[in-house]
Amino acid sequence: MSRPYLIKKLFSNLTNKFPPAPEGLYSAVDVSARRKGIGMKLYMELNEAFRERGITYFEHRIDADNLPALTLRRMLGAKVIEEFMEYGRRRLRLYTRLDA
Ligand SMILES: CC(C)(COP(=O)(O)OP(=O)(O)OC[C@H]1O[C@@H](n2cnc3c(N)ncnc32)[C@H](O)[C@@H]1OP(=O)(O)O)[C@@H](O)C(=O)NCCC(=O)NCCS
C-alpha cells in the first residue's frame, strides 16, 4: 500500500455528516501585496467559479493560528466544522456552503 493515509480518509468520508466535498488545497497572495483586497477578490472569484460549475459546497483546511485566512474565509461564509491535529499542528477544517 503506497498511500496508507487514504484508509483514514476513506473512513472519515464514510462516517462524515457532511458529504464529501471538493477541497481547495492552497492559495496565497504575495507578501508584498497583502491587505489590499486581492485575497478577497481571489476567493470571491473562486466561489463564483464553483457556483458556475454547480458546486454548492467545498472544504478548506488551514492551520488553527492562520488568522488572516480564517478571518477572510469566515467573511465569505466558511464555518469551522472540525479541529484536528495534522503533522503535529492544530488544524481547522472549514466548510463553505454556496447555496445558503
Ligand atoms: C490569506 C491571504 C490569501 C489573504 O490575502 P490578502 O490579499 O492579504 O487579503 P485581503 O486584503 O483581501 O483581506 C481581506 C480581509 O481578510 C482579513 N485579513 C487579511 N489579512 C489579515 C491579517 N493579517 N490579520 C487579520 N485579518 C486579516 C481582514 O478582515 C481583511 O479585510 P480588511 O483589510 O478590510 O481588514 C494571505 O494572507 C496569504 O497569502 N497568506 C499566506 C497563505 C495562506 O495562509 N493561505 C491560506 C491557507 S491555504
The ligand as an ORCA input file, in Angstrom:
! r2SCAN-3c Opt
* xyz 0 1
  C      -4.893     34.620      3.464
  C      -4.382     35.569      2.364
  C      -4.580     34.879      0.991
  C      -5.199     36.878      2.414
  O      -4.849     37.683      1.278
  P      -4.939     39.291      1.304
  O      -4.897     39.762     -0.109
  O      -3.908     39.841      2.218
  O      -6.398     39.521      1.946
  P      -7.349     40.808      1.786
  O      -6.505     42.043      1.652
  O      -8.328     40.541      0.685
  O      -8.067     40.816      3.205
  C      -9.481     40.669      3.343
  C      -9.825     40.632      4.832
  O      -9.241     39.476      5.449
  C      -8.835     39.804      6.800
  N      -7.363     39.757      6.913
  C      -6.447     39.680      5.913
  N      -5.199     39.659      6.415
  C      -5.336     39.724      7.770
  C      -4.406     39.733      8.839
  N      -3.076     39.683      8.624
  N      -4.893     39.786     10.107
  C      -6.211     39.839     10.350
  N      -7.157     39.844      9.354
  C      -6.715     39.781      8.090
  C      -9.275     41.247      7.031
  O     -10.577     41.222      7.568
  C      -9.273     41.796      5.619
  O     -10.106     42.928      5.445
  P      -9.523     44.409      5.799
  O      -8.158     44.506      5.178
  O     -10.553     45.314      5.162
  O      -9.473     44.459      7.293
  C      -2.882     35.945      2.598
  O      -2.718     36.378      3.942
  C      -1.898     34.819      2.329
  O      -1.493     34.605      1.166
  N      -1.499     34.077      3.369
  C      -0.486     33.026      3.240
  C      -1.046     31.802      2.557
  C      -2.223     31.234      3.322
  O      -2.216     31.174      4.536
  N      -3.241     30.809      2.548
  C      -4.448     30.254      3.147
  C      -4.322     28.836      3.516
  S      -4.434     27.794      2.089
*
